[in-house]
Amino acid sequence: MHFIHIQSETVGFTRAYKQAKSAMTINVISPFSDLGAINIEGKVFVVEQYANPAALVSSDWLAAHLTDPNLRIVELDSDFATYTQAHIPGAVGWNRLHDLQHPTQYDIPNSAAFQALLERSGITPETLVVIYGDQDNWLAAYGFWLLQLYGH
């Protein structure tokens, strides 16, 4: 079974369809739809809801809250040039290899290093963090997981 995080119905189903060529059933997890199962050219797409929809915000919500003093937006990328070229106003940039990897081994940063990153980014325990990134937002999911792991 494959699980795919999608941003919109059209883009998500297009992406899901491309990945469906190697699978019989694909679960499309979407906060936007409760369609059940969809059959496209003999492939079955099972549409589910997110387990924790409260962890998601819409682009409209974000646009309305860009100036909230208790909000920190984080862009997480593999290539820091992506952040320097363009980012959401007010967002801080995190680099997967520089900020979210142990400096001497292939591992996640330890608690002290992650806490230093949060402090450097202006994130306190009371800060609401919105995280997005490249690679179809899988890096955002990784950043979210680290925030949860270290108690934010």
N, C-alpha and C positions, 0 to 999 in steps of 0.2 A: 504494500500500500504506500502511495506517495502523498505527502501533504504539501500544499502550496499556499503560501501567503500571497494574497492578491490585493491590489490597491483599488481596482475598479472592476466592474463586471466585464467590460469589453476587453481590457488589457489582460485581466486574469484568465478569462476563458481562452484567449488567444495563446497565452503562455502555457496554460494547462493542456490545450490541444497539442501544441508542439511536443510537450513531454509525454503525452498520451500514446505516442507512436510506439513506445517501448513498454507500455503497461495496459492491462485490461481495465482496471478501475483506478481512478484518481479521485482523491478526496480534495475538494476545493474548499478551504476554510475561508468564509467571507462574513464580515459583519454587516454587509449590505443586503443580504438576500436569505430567504428561507425557502428555496426552491425544491428541496429534496434531491432527486436524481435527475440528471439530464443525459439523454443519449444523443451523441453527435457522431455520425458516421460509424456506428457500431461500438463506439467507446462510451463507457458510462462515467459520468461526472457526478459525484456525490457532493452536494453542497451542504456544509455544516456551518454552525455558528462558532465564533471564538469561545474558548473556555472562559476567558476573562475579558469581556468587552469593555469593562471599565478601564482597562489598560490602554485603550485606543482613543485618539482624538481625531476629529476631522480637520481638513485643511481650513474649513470655515471657522471652526472653533479656534484653531491656532491663530488665524489672521485677526480674530477679535481679541485675542489675549497677548499679542506680541509685546505690549508694553507693561504687562503685569510684573510688578517688582519681585514676586515670589516664583517666577517662571524662568527656567534656564533651558534653552534649546541647544542640543548637542548634535552636530553632524559628525558621523563616524564613517571614515573612508579608509580604503586600502592605500590610496595615493593622495597625499596631502595636497597635491596640486588641484584636485577637485574642489577642495574647500577654498583655496585661494582664488580660484577662478570665479566662483559664485556660491553663495550660501544664503539661507534665510536670514533676514536682518536680525542682528543680535545673537546669532548662533555662535557657539564656540566650536572649534574643530578638534576632534580626536583622531589620531591615526592608529589603526589597528596594530601595526608592528611597533611603533614607537611608544604608544600609551597603554596598550592593552595586552602586552606580552612581557613576560619576565625577561629582564635584560641579558641573562646568560644562559637560559635554557628555554626549550620550546614548551612554555607553560603560561598560564594566566599570571597577571601581576599579583604579588602578595597583597595582603590587606593594607599594609603601610603604604605601599606604592599606589594602590588604588585610592586610598584616602588622600594622599598628596595630590593626585590628579583631580579629585573632586574639589579640594580646597583651591587649587590653581584655577579651576573652572568656575569658581564662585558658587559651588553647590554645597548646601548645608543639609542636615537631616530634614529641615522644614521646606526645602526647595522642591517645587514640582518640576520634574524633568521630562521634556519631550525629546526623544532621540530618533533620528532618521539617518539613513546612510545609503551608500552605493551597494552594488551587487544585489539588487532587488530587495533591499532592506534586511538581508540576513545579518549584516553587521549590526543593524539596529537591534535585532533580536538578541544577538550576542551581548551587546552593551546592556540591554535590559536585563538579561540573565545575570551579568556581573553586578549590576546595581542590586538586584534581588539577593544574590549570593552574599554580598557584603552589607546587607541590611538596610538599603535605602528604600 
